[in-house]
Amino acid sequence: MQHQFSSNFYWESPKKIKVLHVISNLNRGGIECWLMNLLRLKDPELDFHFLVFAEGLFDDEAGKLGATIHRLPFRRPCVFRHGKEIEKVLAENNFDVVHYHLTDFSGIAMKIAKRSGVPIRIDHSHNSERGGGHFWINGAKRFYRRFIDLPRVRRCVTSLLACSREAGRFSFGESLWEAMMPSEMVYCGIPTGPFKQEFDKQKRRNLCKKYGIPDDAIVAGTLGRLTYQKNHGFLLKVFSELAKRDKRYTLFVGGEGNLRQDLENQVSALSLTGRVFFPGVCTDGPDLMCHLFDVFCLPSRFEGLPVVLMESTAAGLHAVCSDVITRDILNAAPECFTSLSLSVPFSTWCDAIESGIVKRRAPVEGVRQIEKTSFTVENSIRMLKEIYRG
């Protein structure tokens, strides 16, 4: 029997899942880089929108990749002050998902999203501690979070996510997190493609020339915002001891932040001028890790799940980090890390850094290590789509 089809018949493409990510801005931080890595996958099932409070370095690229940016009038990056504007954005768009990435006021955001009829409402924790602010202000924020904001989250959220188990317990409390945590953790994974390269001596020479570093330097590197959380002042004190052991030792501190001038003053006070480099924001992170750095350092005061540790692992670097780093990543690849207390002597850190230098592996081995874990961006987007579909 022959089947006849109407000439008007056509296949309708599946409806994209329309997701609004709420974030301060699209600058070069760990959360923002992860979201951009998700966007660069160009998944045909997803339509990404970003609600931001200021311009960011990734704005142009995000637009070219098909994302829509909704920028609110800048007062402070605070949902509490922008409730009406957020309601307007939600009313003018038919979002399937609101995915909230900020530390504070998520209860208000979830309440607004629920009232606006958004079916999937996600509160996503990216830090395992609050710090860097005034003691009384942080205390007030903790009180507000526990007694006012979290009850709203409990009533209005459909999913809780966290970059690590510690971050989930910190943001949501033990009982709520245990009750609503996903069956499988959604980690902020990385793309491994940029790290699939062989070590190249010429590329190293080129990078040394670009940043004014001697060709024979042995480079301890770190990348991240120059803020209280990242604890660069501690790293400078460690390096002051390390620098005495070998004149070739060099410290590369990539990133920008409000503490830059203080750190540069500290370098001068420690007589480390010419041994420590502050190049600002670096757009060539994978090349730096694969060809220039000999060891990676991250003495943070607190962290959620640092993307740079996944990247350093993919590049084959050994990382020396503080013991506040979440065990999720450390347990997945224990041979790639040395975890130390911030209270041990600086000499212990120096010993670990020197030991880490000789443990450096080829990037191909690092990529293989990461691809055995859940810390890839492809895994992130697969799991997010399951949650977005409800």
Summary of the structure (lengths in Angstrom):
residues: 390
radius of gyration: 22.5
end to end distance: 41.0
largest distance: 89.5
contacts: 1261
relative contact order: 0.12
helix: 45%
strand: 16%
